[in-house]
Every structure is written in C-alpha cells, then in structure tokens.
C-alpha cells in the first residue's frame, strides 16, 4: 500500500508498510498512480506518452521497480502475526498517570475533569495512596527499567507536598529495584513559583505547561472561577521556566476548539513569545458542547495545518524554528513496529490512578466506575477488562487496515473511541481525518528541510543534524 | 536516482526483528493526553 499526495509544491509517496518516504517528480507521481491502480508498465507508458518523453517514463518505471525490489515501495504488511504474538506476552505496567489532585484553581470550559469538579468528587491524593501506587508500579513492571510517572489532575501543584514526597520515595527505591523513574508534571501555572520550578528542573524529565495561545483565546477558555482570565498570570512564569529548562524537555500545550479554528495564529503567538516546544490539540468533546469540533470544521482545520507547516519551514530556514508536537515524526529513529501497532498501552502498560487509589485504563476514563480495573491495594481485579484493552490494535479496527496513517497513530485513542461510539475498539472519525492531515504535513516538512544534496536534514528548530 | 529522492527512514520491517523492548516513553506521558501520537516517540533501543 502506498499513499500519494501533493502538498506545498512537493509530490510525496509514503510506502505504508516499510515506512519509506519518497519525494518524487510529476512524472513518477503519475507512474505510481498507475501502478497503484494495477496498471501494467505498457499501459502506463501508453497513457503517459503524450505528456512525457518515452525514455523518461521508462526511467521512472525502472526506478520504481528498483525500490520495489528493495522493499521500499508496495511492500507487504507482514506484521499481523507478529502483533498477535506480541499481544500474548504477559502484561507489565510501565507508566502511571497519578491524579494527584481532583481539584483545580481554574475552571477551563473544555476540561474533561469537569472543570476540576470531577463530577462532584473532589479530593487530593494522600502520600500513602501515592506510595502504594509507586509500589504497585515497581511490582508489576517486570524487567522494564524505565518507569514513568506523570503528576496530573486537576492541578497537581494544589497537592505539591505530596508530589515532592512521592518523587523522594520513588528515588529512594530506584537502586534496590534497578529501576529509573521518569517523573513529569502537567500544570496550569497558577501556583508555579521559584521553588516549584527549581524542584521540577531537578527531578522532572518533562513539564507540560497548559496555555492556549493568544490572550483572548486563552482567557476565554481558561478562566478562574470568577471569570477572570489567567493569561497574564501564567505567561511570564512559563516564559521564564522554558528558559530555565534551556528550551528543552517541556511543552507549552494548548487546546483549540470550535471557537478558535484559526489556531495556527495561537501556535505562532506562542512561538513569537519564544517558546520552542509547542503542542496544540483539537478539543475532544461530545457534539452537544458548543465548543466541540464538528465535521464541517475539518476543511478549515486542515487549511490551518497547511498554514502552520509552511510558516514553520520558513522560520526554520531563517534559524528561528520551533517544534510542533503533532508534526514531529522521527523517521530514522522512531518507534518499532510493535509500538506502532499496539499504541498508547492504555489499560495495560499505562494506567491512571485516582486520588483514592482506583486504577483506570487512562486519565480519560477516570471517574467512570465501569472502567475501574482494580486498586493500589489489591492490584488488578478486572483482568477481563485488561485483556479487552490489550486486544485493541491496528488490526482490530477495520477502518485502520485501509488507512495510510495507521503506523503513526496506532489506531487512535481508546477513550476517544469510547466517548464517540460507545466502544473502545472503534475510531473517532474527526480525529482520524485530522491525524491523516498532520502526517501529510509532517512528511512534507521533512521533505522541505531535506537539503538539495539529500545527505543532511535541517531540524525544524533551525539547527542542522 | 533521477526521479525519486528517498528520505532517510527506519525500515519498519527490520524493526520486527530488533523491536519490542518496551522501554520507550508512553505517548500520553509526553504532551498529548487527548490523542494517540506514537509516530514521534523516540526508540530507546536505537538511541543506545
């Protein structure tokens, strides 16, 4: 299976199963279209002979044939057996999302934690519950060395002492257990101060700072309970923090909604403030919400991704580039096919822990009693549900088998699927459309930054590497 | 080649043999939290 498309003056061919990316001229684009439709070389020659030189057509066909022989064009999907075997391996847990605070000092309109209210169930995680969660992780991590713990909420800095104590506890057990904890924190910035920044810079491998872009957009969606915007309070802190972290190992992360479909301006507004690591995601909300992304918004959003991609190339070439999380694709050192097929690992190797120690498949299922997998005392009490999540992969979703993007999103998010279709093993159609567009833009950026010699590639942050 | 420029990519088929160690970062721990963004994760095995 190949995917052919044109974007920003580039003709691109993605060979889906090998992951090879080819930048091709117009002639080869037409040749490959013919090949993809099952036409013979003679048919292709005949059809294209009025538009191209016969010798050139033969040459393009022979270049395609060479890549086919090298397994880089029309390569076979030979992974189904491998993933079935892979799925049968014993489950290990390697990452926890700790809902350290079911409480928040903001009242963001789109919050899937119900504006920090958590459907009426507010609470802070105790040190004791957190310690048991880390013990559960160590106990169930098998021979995995790297263990990840994200302090999430709500707003985790509202329970800051427990965060610090849990980091200390985790570190104290690393040596004896031969494990390495990678802690991360997601914060709205309201309570961030020097002490929090210092601590995180020592201990946190990544920090996610929530900000939505332009002041008007941010203040509308991320107000305090009284309605006042939070932009002016958090932006100066986040700018300082990004510098303290040397513009690395952090993201400013925003959400765009139906109300700011021109979100490229929000991303660029953050870039203009000096941020180099930026993420901006479409809101995931039921269609009943006024701010939800709708089917009819898709063309406008795709147009925005194109605008953003072109501007990122321009800035990179001027030496003032930045990273956009959803356009980042690691072509040469990216994940193996097992990772690509099995996805985020929710409900198996990735779990969320509520303030009361309940285990959920991920943070988005938190609060739904049907999805409680167990707790930090008893461990997994619903192995049947864990098995169900383990079966979620690219091959379990018919829509994915014909999608060129399947090795980049791994079949998508189980929580999105559940929220929109009622089942975890389905797809969220709007999300799929946007994912495909992002992959196309990301590959086009790679093509644009590959230099004329083809031997070095400029990184999107403006450096050569 | 005259008509085709191939970008430097990791061949997924080769990763069937040397992949699957599971040490890589969980995608939702990086920055997504509402999507599934796997293609941009870095392989720990290859990084060694």
Interface residues (C-beta under 8 A of the other chain):
Chain A: X17 X18 X19 X20 X21 X22 X23 X24 X25 X27 X28 X56 X59 X60 X63 X64 X66 X67 X71 X72 X75 X78 X79 X82 X86 X92 X94 X95 X97 X112 X144 X145 X146 X148 X150 X152 X182 X184 X186 X206 X208 X251 X253 X255 X279 X281 X282 X283 X284 X325 X326 X328 X329 X330 X331 X332 X333 X334 X335 X336 X337 X338 X339 X340 X343 X344 X345 X346 X349 X350 X362 X363 X364 X407 X408 X409 X410 X411 X412 X413 X416 X431 X435 X439 X442 X446 X447 X450 X454 X457
Chain B: X1 X2 X3 X4 X5 X6 X7 X8 X9 X10 X11 X12 X13 X15 X16 X18 X19 X20 X22 X23 X24 X25 X26 X27 X28 X29 X30 X31 X32 X33 X34 X35 X36 X37 X38 X39 X40 X41 X42 X43 X44 X45 X46 X47
